[in-house]
Amino acid sequence: MPDVVVVGAGIVGAACAYYAAREGLSVTVLERGTVGGGTTSRGEGNILVSDKEPGPELALALASRTRWLELAAELGPDRFELEEKGGLVVAASDGGAAALTRFAAGQRAAGVETVAVSADRLRDHEPNLAPDLAAGVLYPQDMQVQPVLAAVSLLAAARSLGAAVVRGEEVVAADRGPDGHLTAVRTRTGRYPTGAVVNAAGTWGGEVGERLGAPIPVLPRRGFILVTEPLPRVVRHKVYTADYVDNVASDDAGLETSTVIEGTRGGTVLIGASRERVGFDSTMSVEVLRRLATLAIRIFPFLAAVRLMRTYCGFRPYCPDHLPVIGPDPRVPGVFHACGHEGAGIGLAPGTGALISELLTGGRPDLPAFAPARFA
């Protein structure tokens, strides 16, 4: 009988499995589809501190960034294409520049490295930027990974420590003992006795929580990405406009767009970002794609002459208070949640996995902001 069953083989589930196995726990990962095939495969691989306000999520992001660097040293950076590329946030107006400066000052006080960039020096960092932008802030700590490679690598490392990964298994229910403690999870084809289960089902975390008797309000928030033809390294950093932070923090269910642009190791340029709560509707929206392209050309005019190779959409695991759900569920002893990270799951995965591992081995990390009890 495994000490813990992890539901979901995306990046967060893979991190939970790795850190739990590293602590000597026996781990079984159950995945209904393919490893990293859900939200993880639809992300850009961002590891960001630049987009988070001072508070618990920023603290988790900084801790996770350190753990990503440790994982690169342990497993090898090429295993998941880790790039310490840095981020550049730009403002198109004087008002936006003032707001960006205030936001960066708060982050700097919380331990984030920031470098103010005047309008006349922006193109020193990104030569292809539009010449009429007002100002920017450089964030040297922002990084990027290839998210599916990262999930695969973490699960491979977990396997080397004794973990098992079972694909094609969808968790549908949980068994509980006379005292209410979880004793097993049930799938469509079998039963897995265990003393603990980690709900790392990402966008489907709300659904899995319901099946375990511990519902949490995780909802899908759709986003589209444009992918260009391969190019020389024409975008050096992750570049986005200052309104991106407001979009992330918004509670609006309607369509919101901001400009997010970055290059990949393979030469393609990724263009986003859109957010809207439309359930799991994956219908392609030409209007959203047109808007994203228009916004991107405003920041990088050369993109007007570049061909698109493909587009895709994915679903972020949105939580109403914009914080992940991490920790034990008070309603069902033995159920732990590790989901609801919205668009920050890649970056926050190692920190989340380490916290879950600490909890599973009897530790008591201070997690009031992330605790599932806030929804119980």
C-alpha positions in Angstrom: 0.0 0.0 0.0 1.5 3.4 -1.0 1.9 6.0 1.7 0.4 8.6 -0.6 -1.5 8.6 -3.9 -1.0 11.7 -6.1 -3.9 12.5 -8.4 -2.5 14.2 -11.6 0.8 13.9 -13.5 1.1 17.6 -14.4 3.9 19.7 -13.2 2.5 20.2 -9.7 1.7 16.5 -9.3 5.1 15.6 -10.5 6.7 17.9 -8.0 4.6 16.5 -5.2 5.6 13.0 -6.2 9.3 13.9 -6.4 9.6 15.6 -3.1 7.5 13.0 -1.3 9.6 10.2 -2.7 12.8 12.0 -1.8 11.6 12.0 1.8 11.3 8.2 1.7 7.5 7.9 1.2 6.1 5.3 -1.2 4.2 7.2 -3.9 1.8 6.2 -6.6 0.8 8.8 -9.2 -2.6 8.3 -10.9 -3.1 10.1 -14.3 -6.2 9.7 -16.4 -4.4 10.9 -19.6 -0.7 11.6 -20.4 2.1 13.0 -18.3 1.9 16.8 -18.5 -0.9 16.5 -21.0 -3.3 18.9 -19.4 -2.7 22.5 -18.4 1.0 21.9 -18.1 1.2 21.3 -21.9 -0.6 24.5 -22.6 1.5 26.9 -20.6 4.6 29.0 -21.6 6.8 27.6 -18.8 7.0 30.8 -16.8 8.8 31.0 -13.5 7.9 34.5 -12.5 8.4 36.8 -9.5 7.7 40.0 -11.5 3.9 39.6 -11.6 3.2 39.0 -7.9 2.3 41.5 -5.2 4.1 41.3 -1.9 2.5 38.6 0.2 2.3 34.8 0.6 2.3 33.9 -3.1 5.3 36.1 -3.9 7.1 34.4 -0.9 6.2 31.0 -2.4 7.4 32.1 -5.8 10.8 33.2 -4.5 11.2 29.9 -2.6 10.2 28.0 -5.7 12.6 29.8 -7.9 15.4 28.7 -5.5 14.2 25.2 -5.7 14.1 25.3 -9.6 17.8 26.2 -9.5 18.5 23.4 -7.1 16.6 20.9 -9.4 18.6 22.1 -12.3 21.8 21.4 -10.4 20.5 18.0 -9.3 19.0 16.8 -12.5 20.7 19.0 -15.1 19.3 22.2 -16.6 18.9 20.6 -20.1 16.5 18.1 -18.7 13.8 20.8 -18.8 15.5 23.7 -20.7 15.8 26.1 -17.7 16.7 29.6 -18.9 17.5 32.4 -16.5 16.3 34.9 -19.2 14.9 37.6 -16.9 11.7 39.6 -17.5 11.1 43.0 -18.8 7.8 44.8 -18.0 7.0 47.8 -20.1 4.6 50.7 -19.9 3.2 52.5 -22.9 2.1 55.7 -21.1 3.5 58.0 -18.3 0.6 56.9 -16.1 1.4 53.3 -16.6 5.1 54.0 -16.0 4.3 55.6 -12.6 2.1 52.7 -11.6 4.8 50.2 -12.7 7.4 52.1 -10.6 5.2 51.9 -7.5 4.5 48.2 -8.0 8.2 47.5 -8.4 9.1 49.4 -5.2 6.8 47.2 -3.2 8.3 44.1 -4.7 11.8 45.3 -4.1 10.9 45.7 -0.4 9.8 42.1 -0.4 13.1 40.8 -1.8 12.6 40.9 -5.5 15.4 42.2 -7.7 14.2 45.1 -9.9 16.0 47.5 -12.2 14.3 50.6 -13.5 14.8 51.2 -17.2 14.1 54.6 -18.7 12.5 55.0 -22.1 15.8 55.7 -23.9 17.4 52.5 -22.5 14.6 50.0 -23.2 16.1 49.0 -26.5 19.4 48.3 -24.9 17.6 45.3 -23.4 15.2 44.5 -26.3 16.5 46.1 -29.6 13.2 45.3 -31.4 10.9 47.1 -29.1 8.7 49.9 -30.3 10.5 53.2 -29.9 7.7 55.1 -28.2 7.3 53.2 -24.9 7.4 55.2 -21.7 9.5 53.1 -19.3 10.1 49.6 -18.0 11.4 47.5 -15.2 13.8 44.7 -15.6 13.4 41.6 -13.4 16.6 39.5 -13.5 15.0 36.6 -11.5 12.3 35.6 -14.0 13.0 32.3 -15.7 11.5 29.8 -18.1 11.3 26.1 -18.5 9.8 23.7 -21.1 6.9 22.6 -18.9 6.2 19.1 -20.3 9.9 18.2 -20.2 10.0 19.5 -16.6 7.0 17.3 -15.6 8.5 14.3 -17.3 11.9 14.8 -15.7 10.5 15.2 -12.2 8.4 12.1 -12.5 11.5 10.2 -13.9 13.4 11.3 -10.8 10.5 10.3 -8.6 10.5 6.8 -10.3 14.2 6.5 -9.6 13.3 6.9 -5.9 10.7 4.2 -6.1 7.5 6.0 -7.1 5.0 4.4 -9.5 3.1 6.2 -12.2 -0.1 4.7 -13.5 -1.7 6.2 -16.6 -5.3 5.7 -17.7 -6.6 5.8 -14.2 -9.3 8.4 -13.3 -10.2 8.9 -9.7 -13.9 8.7 -9.1 -14.4 8.3 -5.4 -12.7 7.8 -2.0 -13.3 5.2 0.8 -13.3 6.3 4.4 -12.9 4.4 7.7 -15.2 4.6 10.7 -13.4 7.7 11.9 -13.8 9.4 8.6 -10.2 9.1 7.6 -9.5 8.3 4.0 -8.5 4.7 3.4 -8.4 4.3 -0.4 -9.2 6.0 -3.7 -11.3 4.3 -6.3 -10.8 4.6 -10.1 -13.0 3.4 -12.9 -11.1 0.2 -13.0 -9.8 -0.5 -9.5 -9.1 0.5 -5.9 -5.9 2.0 -4.4 -5.6 1.6 -0.6 -3.6 4.5 0.9 -3.5 6.7 4.0 -3.2 10.0 2.1 -4.1 11.4 -1.3 -2.9 14.6 -2.9 -5.3 16.4 -5.2 -2.9 17.8 -7.9 -5.5 17.7 -10.7 -4.9 21.3 -11.8 -7.9 22.8 -13.6 -9.9 19.7 -12.7 -9.0 20.0 -9.0 -12.5 21.2 -8.1 -14.0 18.1 -9.7 -11.5 15.7 -8.1 -12.0 17.4 -4.7 -15.8 16.8 -5.0 -15.2 13.1 -5.7 -13.0 12.9 -2.6 -15.7 14.5 -0.5 -13.7 17.7 -0.2 -14.9 20.2 -2.8 -12.9 23.4 -3.5 -13.8 26.2 -5.9 -11.3 25.7 -8.7 -12.7 26.8 -12.1 -11.2 26.8 -15.6 -10.1 30.2 -17.0 -9.4 29.9 -20.8 -6.4 31.5 -22.5 -5.0 31.5 -26.0 -1.4 31.5 -27.3 0.0 32.3 -30.7 3.1 30.6 -31.9 5.3 32.1 -34.6 7.5 30.5 -37.1 11.1 29.8 -35.8 13.2 33.0 -35.8 16.6 34.1 -34.7 16.7 35.2 -31.1 14.6 38.4 -31.6 13.1 38.5 -28.1 15.6 38.1 -25.3 13.4 38.3 -22.2 9.9 37.6 -21.2 8.3 40.9 -22.1 4.9 42.0 -21.0 2.9 45.2 -20.5 2.1 46.5 -17.0 -1.7 45.8 -17.4 -0.9 42.0 -17.3 -0.7 42.1 -13.5 -4.2 43.7 -13.3 -5.6 41.0 -15.6 -4.2 38.2 -13.5 -5.8 39.7 -10.3 -9.1 40.5 -11.9 -12.3 38.7 -10.9 -14.1 39.5 -14.2 -15.5 36.5 -16.0 -15.4 38.3 -19.3 -12.5 38.5 -21.8 -9.4 40.3 -20.8 -6.2 40.6 -22.8 -2.8 42.0 -22.2 0.5 41.7 -24.1 2.9 38.9 -23.1 5.7 37.9 -25.5 8.8 35.7 -25.2 11.1 33.6 -27.3 11.8 29.9 -26.8 15.0 27.9 -27.2 13.6 26.5 -30.5 13.3 30.0 -32.0 9.5 30.4 -31.9 7.9 33.4 -30.3 5.0 32.8 -27.9 2.3 35.6 -27.8 -0.4 35.9 -25.2 -2.3 36.5 -23.0 -6.0 36.2 -22.7 -8.3 35.3 -19.8 -12.0 34.4 -19.7 -14.2 32.1 -17.7 -16.2 30.1 -20.3 -16.1 26.7 -18.7 -14.2 24.1 -20.7 -15.2 25.5 -24.0 -12.1 25.1 -26.2 -13.7 26.8 -29.3 -11.1 28.8 -31.2 -11.9 32.5 -31.2 -10.5 34.5 -34.2 -11.4 37.7 -32.4 -9.2 36.9 -29.4 -6.4 35.8 -31.7 -6.7 39.1 -33.7 -6.6 41.1 -30.5 -3.5 39.4 -29.2 -1.7 39.8 -32.5 -2.6 43.5 -32.6 -1.4 44.1 -29.1 1.9 42.2 -29.8 2.6 44.3 -32.9 2.2 47.5 -30.8 5.1 46.4 -28.6 7.2 44.6 -31.2 6.4 46.1 -34.6 8.6 43.5 -36.5 6.0 40.9 -35.7 3.7 42.3 -38.3 5.8 40.6 -41.0 6.2 37.3 -39.1 4.1 34.2 -39.9 2.1 32.3 -37.3 2.9 28.6 -37.2 0.0 27.6 -34.9 -2.3 28.6 -32.1 -3.7 26.8 -29.1 -5.7 27.3 -25.9 -5.6 26.0 -22.4 -7.4 26.3 -19.1 -5.8 27.9 -16.0 -7.0 26.5 -12.6 -8.7 29.7 -11.3 -9.5 30.2 -7.6 -11.8 33.1 -6.6 -9.2 34.6 -4.2 -6.4 34.1 -6.7 -4.3 32.0 -4.4 -3.5 28.3 -4.7 -5.1 25.7 -2.5 -2.3 23.9 -0.6 -2.6 21.7 2.5 -4.8 19.2 4.4 -8.5 19.4 4.0 -10.3 19.6 7.4 -13.4 17.8 6.2 -11.7 14.5 5.1 -8.5 13.5 7.1 -6.0 12.2 4.6 -6.9 14.5 1.7 -4.4 17.1 0.7 -4.9 19.7 -2.0 -2.2 21.1 -4.3 -4.0 22.9 -7.1 -5.7 26.2 -8.0 -2.4 28.0 -9.0 -4.0 29.6 -12.0 -1.3 30.7 -14.5 1.5 30.3 -11.9 1.6 26.5 -11.5 4.8 26.0 -13.4 6.7 28.5 -11.3 5.2 27.5 -8.0 5.4 23.7 -8.5 8.6 23.0 -6.6 7.6 25.1 -3.6 4.2 23.4 -3.5 5.7 20.0 -3.8 8.1 20.7 -0.9 5.2 22.0 1.3 3.1 18.9 0.6 6.0 16.6 1.4 6.6 18.4 4.7 3.0 18.0 5.6 2.9 14.3 4.6 5.9 13.7 6.9 4.5 15.3 9.9 5.7 18.9 9.5 3.6 21.9 10.1 4.5 24.7 7.6 2.7 28.0 8.1 0.1 28.0 5.3 -2.9 30.1 6.4 -3.2 31.9 3.1 -3.3 28.7 1.1 -5.1 26.4 3.5 -8.2 24.6 2.1 -9.9 25.4 5.4 -10.7 28.9 4.0 -13.3 27.1 1.7 -14.5 24.4 4.1 
